[in-house]
Amino acid sequence: MLRRAGCGGFEFPQPAIRAYSFQGSLDPNWDPAYSGSYSLVWELHVEGLRLHTGGQFKRVSGVTQNSKARLSPASL
């Protein structure tokens, strides 16, 4: 199921988590690809520039993660 996210009056399909600036613009270069049986993310925790995610997924952007992943701007 794709969710719809809106930004600045525009809507687009939202299959995963995304990054926005404080001005509300979408960062098109930050797009982690979750995959696995369900590819669900239900936990988010910010630590400095890192985002910790938890959920029901096996891989993130081609790297095996098994339900937990730590992302940073450099990791994508």
GROMACS elastic network, one bead per residue, 0.5 to 0.9 nm:
[ bonds ]
;  ai    aj funct       b0    kb
    1    15     6  0.73811   500
    2    13     6  0.58744   500
    2    14     6  0.55054   500
    2    16     6  0.83043   500
    3    12     6  0.84381   500
    3    13     6  0.59355   500
    3    15     6  0.62603   500
    3    16     6  0.84111   500
    4    11     6  0.61850   500
    4    12     6  0.56731   500
    4    14     6  0.51957   500
    4    15     6  0.83623   500
    5    10     6  0.82078   500
    5    11     6  0.55716   500
    5    12     6  0.59225   500
    5    13     6  0.67754   500
    5    14     6  0.59233   500
    6     9     6  0.62149   500
    6    10     6  0.53470   500
    6    12     6  0.67834   500
    7    10     6  0.54070   500
    7    11     6  0.66349   500
    7    12     6  0.87567   500
    7    20     6  0.88182   500
    7    24     6  0.63863   500
    7    25     6  0.67365   500
    7    26     6  0.73406   500
    8    11     6  0.85094   500
    8    24     6  0.70140   500
    8    25     6  0.74636   500
   11    14     6  0.89011   500
   14    17     6  0.74986   500
   14    18     6  0.81271   500
   15    33     6  0.88370   500
   16    31     6  0.78462   500
   16    32     6  0.74590   500
   16    33     6  0.71584   500
   16    34     6  0.71721   500
   16    39     6  0.84737   500
   16    40     6  0.81282   500
   16    41     6  0.78024   500
   17    31     6  0.73686   500
   17    32     6  0.73218   500
   17    33     6  0.88015   500
   17    41     6  0.79489   500
   18    26     6  0.74934   500
   18    27     6  0.74639   500
   18    28     6  0.83552   500
   18    30     6  0.66762   500
   18    31     6  0.60870   500
   18    32     6  0.78096   500
   19    25     6  0.85686   500
   19    26     6  0.60787   500
   19    27     6  0.55462   500
   19    28     6  0.80876   500
   19    29     6  0.89291   500
   19    30     6  0.63389   500
   19    31     6  0.78406   500
   20    23     6  0.77807   500
   20    24     6  0.56580   500
   20    25     6  0.53856   500
   20    27     6  0.56610   500
   21    24     6  0.51971   500
   21    25     6  0.53663   500
   21    26     6  0.65575   500
   21    27     6  0.70999   500
   22    25     6  0.75633   500
   26    29     6  0.89195   500
   26    30     6  0.88304   500
   27    30     6  0.57797   500
   27    31     6  0.82300   500
   28    31     6  0.68749   500
   29    76     6  0.80198   500
   30    73     6  0.72846   500
   30    76     6  0.64384   500
   31    61     6  0.85151   500
   31    76     6  0.72972   500
   32    60     6  0.62494   500
   32    61     6  0.55685   500
   32    71     6  0.83849   500
   32    76     6  0.66765   500
   33    39     6  0.88670   500
   33    59     6  0.79290   500
   33    60     6  0.53099   500
   33    62     6  0.76377   500
   34    39     6  0.54220   500
   34    40     6  0.76936   500
   34    41     6  0.83352   500
   34    57     6  0.63355   500
   34    58     6  0.75288   500
   34    59     6  0.58015   500
   34    61     6  0.63965   500
   34    62     6  0.82970   500
   35    38     6  0.72245   500
   35    40     6  0.84122   500
   35    56     6  0.88895   500
   35    57     6  0.56253   500
   35    58     6  0.59492   500
   35    59     6  0.52294   500
   35    60     6  0.63875   500
   35    61     6  0.80401   500
   35    62     6  0.82508   500
   36    39     6  0.52124   500
   36    40     6  0.86473   500
   36    56     6  0.75032   500
   36    59     6  0.64094   500
   36    66     6  0.88861   500
   37    40     6  0.87991   500
   37    56     6  0.75568   500
   37    57     6  0.66712   500
   37    58     6  0.76168   500
   38    56     6  0.61619   500
   38    57     6  0.63379   500
   38    58     6  0.89494   500
   39    55     6  0.76397   500
   39    56     6  0.56818   500
   39    58     6  0.75188   500
   39    59     6  0.84737   500
   40    54     6  0.84955   500
   40    55     6  0.54729   500
   40    57     6  0.61049   500
   40    67     6  0.89919   500
   41    44     6  0.79475   500
   41    53     6  0.67034   500
   41    54     6  0.58194   500
   41    56     6  0.64094   500
   41    57     6  0.75040   500
   41    67     6  0.84912   500
   42    53     6  0.75527   500
   42    54     6  0.61291   500
   42    55     6  0.52113   500
   42    56     6  0.81203   500
   43    52     6  0.78676   500
   43    53     6  0.53951   500
   43    55     6  0.63327   500
   44    51     6  0.67952   500
   44    52     6  0.56972   500
   44    54     6  0.66668   500
   45    50     6  0.83884   500
   45    51     6  0.57737   500
   45    52     6  0.50152   500
   45    53     6  0.65707   500
   45    54     6  0.88283   500
   46    49     6  0.72614   500
   46    50     6  0.59148   500
   46    52     6  0.62451   500
   46    53     6  0.89077   500
   47    50     6  0.51493   500
   47    51     6  0.62710   500
   47    52     6  0.75603   500
   48    51     6  0.80157   500
   49    71     6  0.85036   500
   49    72     6  0.60196   500
   49    73     6  0.73356   500
   50    70     6  0.64860   500
   50    71     6  0.54987   500
   50    73     6  0.76939   500
   51    69     6  0.81692   500
   51    70     6  0.56686   500
   51    71     6  0.50579   500
   51    72     6  0.62916   500
   52    68     6  0.73196   500
   52    69     6  0.57280   500
   52    71     6  0.62460   500
   52    72     6  0.88665   500
   53    67     6  0.80387   500
   53    68     6  0.57091   500
   53    69     6  0.52461   500
   53    70     6  0.63413   500
   53    71     6  0.78215   500
   54    57     6  0.82416   500
   54    67     6  0.54784   500
   54    69     6  0.65446   500
   54    70     6  0.89706   500
   55    66     6  0.87500   500
   55    67     6  0.50740   500
   55    68     6  0.66630   500
   56    66     6  0.78030   500
   56    67     6  0.52129   500
   56    68     6  0.84250   500
   57    60     6  0.77794   500
   57    65     6  0.75889   500
   57    66     6  0.61025   500
   57    67     6  0.50027   500
   57    68     6  0.79390   500
   58    63     6  0.84473   500
   58    64     6  0.59012   500
   58    65     6  0.55418   500
   58    67     6  0.59337   500
   58    68     6  0.85060   500
   59    62     6  0.57295   500
   59    63     6  0.52024   500
   59    65     6  0.51088   500
   59    66     6  0.65558   500
   59    67     6  0.80592   500
   59    69     6  0.87073   500
   60    63     6  0.52936   500
   60    64     6  0.65755   500
   60    65     6  0.64831   500
   60    66     6  0.89974   500
   60    69     6  0.74406   500
   61    64     6  0.85980   500
   61    76     6  0.75982   500
   64    69     6  0.89947   500
   65    68     6  0.57260   500
   65    69     6  0.57183   500
   65    70     6  0.89062   500
   66    69     6  0.78838   500
   70    75     6  0.87574   500
   71    74     6  0.81222   500
   71    75     6  0.59724   500
   71    76     6  0.75774   500
   72    75     6  0.51751   500
   72    76     6  0.71115   500
   73    76     6  0.60504   500
